[in-house]
Amino acid sequence: MKRVWCSRVVFCALAAILGCRAPSPDWSGTWNLNPTEGSFQGQVLTISISADSEYRFDEKSSHSILCDGKDRPIGNNRTLVCVKGGINALDITIKENGVKTRATHDELSTDGKAFTTTVTEFRPSGPVITSQTVFSRLSGANGFAGQWLDTIYLQQHADMILRLDNQVLHIDYPSAGQQIDASLDGREAAVRGPHAPEGTTYSARSVGRHEIRTLTKRNGKVFTQGSLKLSNDGRIITELWWNPDRPADKGTLVYDKK
């Protein structure tokens, strides 16, 4: 009798522990961005240009492009070429195995206070996809050099739909046309959708009932680390993220349950 009683105690204790660790069912639902609560008001893109026409782009992560009209290898059987159209335009083309997969056209406004990026993606199957982003100038006077504000991220992530299903987190951003199905054990999942950045993966790991840690990669390189935190009453989600190179520079978005 004592052995049976002990077995029941162990079973109940184990069930309680697992229950505490399992994610709360309150994660599931439709969530609306509260723009007045978060610290993130838009992505800031910094562009610097060297004397030999190397353009450096800093927006969460950094990359440089030598804009001299020459095809240059960038790995994975791909090449990139950047062509200047005076001081007001750039054309960047990426090819894979000699076939064009992505074309970007950057053009300054006549007053130099804004520039528009038009991205056209050519995929082996499916239609050609075109997207456009408008940046407004924060600093700098002439050409592309300076700091630029991009608020389209907030517009595309104004609504978020979450669903937990058998330890898999389903995320849908309807305005961005992006979906993620990530298991809560840290395995990488592709970010899907017609406007999903190519080569982007997302992983999630449950930390108790009210926190999920996240990791985003682009082409195998860590892009951002972060977390999703659910309030105790299940009515608010706070998304926190940072670049591993700049861990002190954190951004937050706050979502209210619809």
N, C-alpha and C positions, 0 to 999 in steps of 0.2 A: 504494500500500500504506500509506503514511504517513497519507493522508487517511482511509482506512478505519479504521486504528488509532485516530486521534484521535476519529473519530465514535463508536467503541465506548467510549472513555474518557469522552466527554461523556455518552453514554447511561447508562453505569453510575453516573456521579457524580449525574446527575439522578435516577435511580431510588433511589439511596441517600438523597438529600435528601427526596424525596417519602415514602419509607418512614419516615424519622425524624419527618416532620410528621404522618403519618396517625395517627389515634387508635388506641391499643392495643386489640386484641381482648379484653383482660381487662376492659374496661368492662362487657361483657355478662354478665348473671347475676342471681341473686337476692341481695339485700343486707339484712342485719338490723341495726337500730339498736343501737348500744352506748351505753346511757344514761349509763354511768359515765365516758365519755371526752370527750363534748362539753361545751361551756360553756353550752349552751342547756338550761334546765330547765323551760321553759314561757314563754308569752307573758304579759307584764305589761300590763294595760290600766289606764290612768289616766283617771279621770273627774273633771272639775271643772265646777262649776255657778256661773254668774254670778247677780247679783241679779235680772236680767230673764229668768231661766229659760232661758238659753242653756247647753246641755250640750256640753262639749268632750270628745272621745274621742281619746286618744293610744295607739295600739298599732301600732308600726312607722311608720305615717303618722298624720296628724291630720285630723279634721273636726269641725265644730260644727253643732249642730241647735238651732234656737229652738223650744222646746216650748210653744207657745201655742195649739195647736188649729187653726192656720190653714194651708191649703195654700199651699206656696211653690214656685216653679219652681226646678229644679236642673239644667236643660239637657236637650237631646235630647228635647224634648216630654214631659218627666217632671216630676212634682210630688211633694213630700214633706210630710207632716203628722205632727206629734208631739203626742200627747195624754197628759197626766199623769193617773194614777189615784192621787191622793194622793201621799205620799212613797215609796210602795212599788212603784209600777208605772209603766211607760211603754209606750205603743203607738205604733209608727212605721209609717206606711203609704206606700208608693211606688206611684204610678200612671204609666202611659204612655199618652198620648192619652186620658186619662180612665178607663183600665181598670186595676184593681189588679193589680200584678205581684209585689209583695213585702210581707209583713206581719211585723213584729217585735214580740214581746211580751217585755219585760224585767220580772222580778218578784223582789223581795227576799225572802229567807227571814224568818221571824218573828223570829229572833234577830239579823238584820242581818249575819251572817257569810258569807253567800253570796248570789249572785243567778243566776237562770237566764234565759238568752236562748233563746226559741223563734222560729225563723225559718220562715215558710211562703212558698214560692215558687209563683206561679201562672204557668204557661207556656202559650203559644198552643196547643202540641201536647204531648201527654204528660200524665202524672199530676201532681197537686199534690204537691210535695215539702216535707217538714217535717224540720228538723234542730234539735238542742238542744245548748247548751253551758252548763256550770255553772262559774262563777267563784267562787273563795274569796278572802275579804278579806285583804289584806296591811296596809292602813293605812286610816285614816278611822274614824269612829264611827257616824255616822247617815246614812241615805239612800244614794244611789248615789255620792256624792263619795268619792274615795280611790283606792287602788291595788288591783287585783284580779289574781289568778293564774289563767291558763287553761292547763291541761295537756293538753287534747284534741288539740292539734297533734302532740304526741309520740306519742299513741296512734294517731292516723291515719297517721303516717309511720313506724311501727315497722318496716314492710317496704317495700322498694323493688325493683322489677324493672326492669332496664335492658337495652336491646338496641340495638346499632348495626347499621344496615342501609343501605348505600349513602349514607353521610354524613348519615344521619338518626338522631337520638337518640330512641328510644322510651322513655318513662318511665311506669311504672304504680305507683300507690299503692293497693293493693287495699283497705286499711282505710278510706281516704278516699274511694274511689270516684272517683278522678281519674286522667286519662290525658293525656299530652302527646306529640305527634309533632313534634319541632323539627329542622329542617335545621341543619347546623353552620356555616351561613354568616351567621348573625345575623338571619335573617328571623323575624318574629313568628308564633307559632302559638297558637291558642286552647287554653286549658286546658279539657278536656272532662270530662264526667261529671255524674251527677245532683246531686252536692254541690259542683261547681266554682263558685267565686265568679263572679257574673255580670260580664262585661266584662274578665276576666283573660286576659292573654296572656303567653307565655314565649318568650324567644329564647335561642339558644345559639351560641357560637362556639368552635371548636376552637383551642387554643393548644398545639401540639405533641401528643405522644402521651399525656401524663398530666394534662392540664388542659383544662377546658371552662369558659369564662366565661359567666355567665348574667345575664339581665335580665328582671324581672317587672314588668308594668304592669297597672294597673286603670283602666279607662275612659280609656286613652290617657296616663295619668300614671304616671311611674316610681314603682314601689312598693318594690322592692328591687333591688340589684345584688349579684352574688356570683360564686362559682366552685365547681366540683367538681374535686377533686384526687385522682388515683389514685396509690397508693403504688407504688414501683418493683417490688415483688414482685406487684402486682396483687391484693392481698388486702384492702386498706382503701381506702375512699373517705371523704374529708373534705369536707363541704359547709360553705361559708363564705358569709355574706351580711350586708348592712348597708343601712341607709336612707341615701339620698344626702344627706339633711339632717343625718345623724349618722354620718359615716363612721368615727369612732373607736369607735362602739358596735357591735361585730361579734358575731355569734352563730355557733356551730359545732355541727354534728352529725357524728358519726363512725359509719360503717357497716362491718360486717365481712361478707366474702363467705361465703355459706352453703355 
